[in-house]
Amino acid sequence: MPTTIGSTVVLYRTEAAAPLLTTLASAAVHSGALHAHGPALHGPRGVEIADTITEVAASRSVEAMVWDGDAPDDRGGVVRLVREAVASLLVVEWQPRMVDGHLDLARQLLDQPPCDVLMVRPGGLARLSSIAVAIGPGPNAPLVAGFVRRWAEAFEVPAVVLRGVEREEEVADAEALCAQLAPDLPTEIVVGRDLVNLLVGAAHKAGFLALGATEGFPLDRLGVRTVGTRLAQRADATIVVGRRATA
């Protein structure tokens, strides 16, 4: 079952991503408030973006609270926002092609999460034909797995659970793990394929890939650098990297 969320803070970086981020966050929050922040709200089309956020959230029966103050650009400011909103989920727009410091902020928040964090590399909504969630044995896979059915319903697309293993002997355990974390979703077990290539291919095919922050590789290699860079070059897909809050 999905985690119950009290409220969610969303950091919007670009105008184009507002509908996708709001739909994704609204489906995750399910009830409570969505607190909208970020530099996208302070540009020349900030009012239109705020209206879009409010409308999309309302269509999901979620209240959007659009902040009209300064957008925090450091981890300390974001942590204060999370505490003030009593948020249990933080959704951060992540643009791996940017080199102005915002990628570093997203990575800092994922490396040291003030609450559960979803780092979202937004792709085009037109490319989203299904949702693939990569399941691993680590502590973060349950976070994204818990949201997949809601996301599939919100975007009106099918969803599949994906697990890569090295040998045939590991298939049974992989099927059991997928059934445990996402019992109502179809499962695809892939044997003997390089994990990074598997994830890039799944994202390209589905248009939406969700995975835990540490699924067998260091975060910098899998969650941010390798997959993010290759997706930016090869596919207009949405990537969601999730991490649970640390004690």
Secondary structure as GFF3:
##gff-version 3
##sequence-region A 1 247
A	DSSP	beta_strand	7	11	.	.	.	ID=ss1
A	DSSP	alpha_helix	18	29	.	.	.	ID=ss2
A	DSSP	beta_strand	33	37	.	.	.	ID=ss3
A	DSSP	three_ten_helix	39	42	.	.	.	ID=ss4
A	DSSP	alpha_helix	46	59	.	.	.	ID=ss5
A	DSSP	beta_strand	63	66	.	.	.	ID=ss6
A	DSSP	alpha_helix	75	84	.	.	.	ID=ss7
A	DSSP	beta_strand	89	93	.	.	.	ID=ss8
A	DSSP	alpha_helix	102	111	.	.	.	ID=ss9
A	DSSP	beta_strand	116	121	.	.	.	ID=ss10
A	DSSP	three_ten_helix	125	127	.	.	.	ID=ss11
A	DSSP	beta_strand	131	134	.	.	.	ID=ss12
A	DSSP	alpha_helix	141	155	.	.	.	ID=ss13
A	DSSP	beta_strand	159	165	.	.	.	ID=ss14
A	DSSP	three_ten_helix	168	170	.	.	.	ID=ss15
A	DSSP	alpha_helix	171	181	.	.	.	ID=ss16
A	DSSP	beta_strand	187	191	.	.	.	ID=ss17
A	DSSP	alpha_helix	195	206	.	.	.	ID=ss18
A	DSSP	beta_strand	208	212	.	.	.	ID=ss19
A	DSSP	pi_helix	220	226	.	.	.	ID=ss20
A	DSSP	alpha_helix	227	234	.	.	.	ID=ss21
A	DSSP	beta_strand	238	243	.	.	.	ID=ss22
###
